[in-house]
């Protein structure tokens, strides 16, 4: 397996995690449902769950770089970890795009308004404090992470040990 490629994939997932933490800490709209509630809002907990699973995925991918007792068990562990993390990255992308469908929950009158808030590069009129381009950056980074995951999974398939070669 190309250790460098796997290391990049794991590093990208950890960078995704860091950006998610920045979003959790800085997006007052996410925290308070645009000022409608005083405590953390349901969507904030969704992003927190996304961050936790992304962190665990990044750690699992980087954990594949540690040596194992047998080549076959190492291959199996690495393959499953890489596949799971890659699937997770693609699911995160789907979730980040699909969240637009929840526009009514956050007080927008249309999905296009919520999409403008999420994907706009300038602050949405009337919104509380947040980093407008952060969601775009996070989505782009998850896409890059997922692509690196697919490449890493393809590489590990090429390096599969022959049966009984341990």
N, C-alpha and C positions, 0 to 999 in steps of 0.2 A: 504494500500500500504506500502511496506517496504521502509520507508523514507531513510534508510541508502543506500539501493541499488540505489534508484533514485539519492541520493546525489553523490554517486560514479559515476554514469553515467554522471551527469551534470559536475562533476569535471573532468572527462576524456575528455569531449568535450572542456572544458576550457583549459586543457593541450594541446589538439590538436591545439587550437587557438594559444597558446603561441609558440608552435613549428612552426606553419605557420608564425608567426611574425619573428621568428629567421631566417627562410628560406628567407623571404622577405628582411630582413636586411642584410644578409650575403652572399647570392648567387649572385655573380657578373655576372655569366652566365645568370641567370634568368633575371636580371635587364637589361642587355645590349645585349641579343641574342648573347652571346659568343663574345662580343666586336664589333659586327657589327653595333650597334646603340649607340648613346651617352645617350639617355634618356631611360626611362623605356619601356620595351618591352611588347608586348601583353600578353605573358604567365605570366608575373609578375602581370598584372591586373587580370588574371584568378585566380591566387593564392590569391590575395587580396580579390576577391569575395568569394572564398572558406573560407578564414579566417573570413570574416564578417558574413557569414551565419552560420558558425560553432559557432562563439561567440553568435549570437542571439539564436541558438539552445541550447547552454549550459545555457544561462540565462533563456530561457523558461522552460527547464527541472528543474532547481533549483527553478524557480518560482512556480512549482507545489507543493513545500514543504510548501508554505504559506497557512494558513487556509482560508477557504471560507465560505460563508453563509450557503449553504445547501450541504449535502453529495452528492446529485445527480449532482448538477452543478460542484462541485469539481471533482467528478469522471469523468465527461464528459471532462472538461478542462484538467485534468491530462492525460487522455487517449489520447486525440488528440495531446497534446504537446509531450508526449512520443513517440507516433507513428510517428509524423512528424520528430522529432529529430532522431529517429532510421532509418527512411527512408533516411534522409539526410546523416547519417553516411555511409550507404550502397552505396548511390549515390557517395559520395566522394571517396570511395574505387574504385568503377568502373571507375570514372574519373581519378584517380591517375594511374590506370593500362592502361586505354585506351589512355592516353596522349602519350604513346609510338608510336601510329599511326601517330603522328604529327612530326615525325623525320625529314621530309624534310623541315618543317618550321624553324627548328633550325639548319639546315646545316649538318645533319648527312646523310650518304649515305645509311644507313639501320636502320631498327627498332631495330635490335640487338645491334648496336652501341649505340643508344640512351638509350636502356634499360641498357646497361652496365654502361653508365654515371649515370643514375638515381638510379640504384639498386646496383652499385658497392660500396664496402666498402673502396676502396682506390681511390685517385683522378684520374680522367680520363686524359690521356695524352693530353696536350695542352689546357686544360680547365683553365678558370680564377679561382679566389679564390671562394671556396665554401666548405661546410662541406659534404664530400662524403656519410657518413652513415645517414645523416639527413632524406633523403627521405624514406629510409628503416624503420627508427624509426617511422616516421610519419605514414607510411602505417600500420605498426604493431599496433600502438596506435589507429588508426581509426578502425582497425579490432576488437581490444579489446573493444573499445567504442561501436561499433555496436552490439557485442555479449551481452554486458551489457544492451544495449537498448532493445534487444529482450527479455532478461530475465525480465527486468522491465515491458515491455508491457505484458508479460505472467502473471506476478504477479498482475498487476492491473486488468487483466481480471478475475482472481480468486476472486478478492475482489469487483466485481461489486455489487452495491446495488440491492436488490430485488425491482421490480417495486412498487412504492407507499410507500416505506419504509422511506421516508424523513421526 
